[in-house]
């Protein structure tokens, strides 16, 4: 095996910070539409899709 094709382990810690409770966080408005979040964390989903499966 050449070094370029050798398997290697990748450790990644994906952290989604909590949004502060402000007017723009919509935390209180979500109760009215019976939702927990207004939108998914697309940045984390994008990075996770770029990582190898194993």
C-alpha positions as CSV (number, residue, x, y, z in Angstrom):
1,X,0.0,0.0,0.0
2,X,1.2,3.5,-0.7
3,X,0.9,6.2,1.9
4,X,-1.7,8.0,-0.1
5,X,-4.0,5.0,-0.2
6,X,-3.5,3.8,3.4
7,X,-6.6,3.9,5.7
8,X,-6.5,6.4,8.5
9,X,-8.7,7.3,11.4
10,X,-10.3,10.7,11.5
11,X,-11.7,12.0,14.8
12,X,-14.1,14.9,14.5
13,X,-16.1,16.6,17.2
14,X,-19.1,18.4,15.8
15,X,-20.4,21.0,18.3
16,X,-23.5,23.1,17.7
17,X,-23.4,26.1,20.1
18,X,-26.6,27.2,21.9
19,X,-28.0,30.3,20.5
20,X,-28.5,33.1,23.1
21,X,-32.0,33.8,24.1
22,X,-32.6,37.0,22.1
23,X,-35.4,38.4,19.9
24,X,-33.7,36.8,16.8
25,X,-33.5,33.3,18.4
26,X,-37.3,32.7,18.1
27,X,-37.1,30.5,21.2
28,X,-40.4,31.9,22.5
29,X,-42.2,32.0,19.2
30,X,-41.6,28.3,18.5
31,X,-44.0,27.4,21.2
32,X,-46.9,28.8,19.1
33,X,-46.1,26.7,16.1
34,X,-45.4,23.5,18.2
35,X,-41.8,23.2,17.0
36,X,-38.5,22.8,18.9
37,X,-36.2,24.4,16.3
38,X,-36.7,26.9,13.5
39,X,-34.2,25.4,11.1
40,X,-31.7,22.5,11.3
41,X,-28.0,23.3,11.8
42,X,-27.0,23.1,8.1
43,X,-23.3,23.7,8.8
44,X,-23.0,20.6,10.9
45,X,-25.0,18.5,8.3
46,X,-22.7,19.8,5.5
47,X,-19.5,19.0,7.4
48,X,-20.8,15.5,8.4
49,X,-21.6,14.8,4.7
50,X,-18.0,15.6,3.8
51,X,-16.6,13.1,6.2
52,X,-15.9,9.4,5.4
53,X,-18.6,6.9,6.5
54,X,-16.3,5.0,8.7
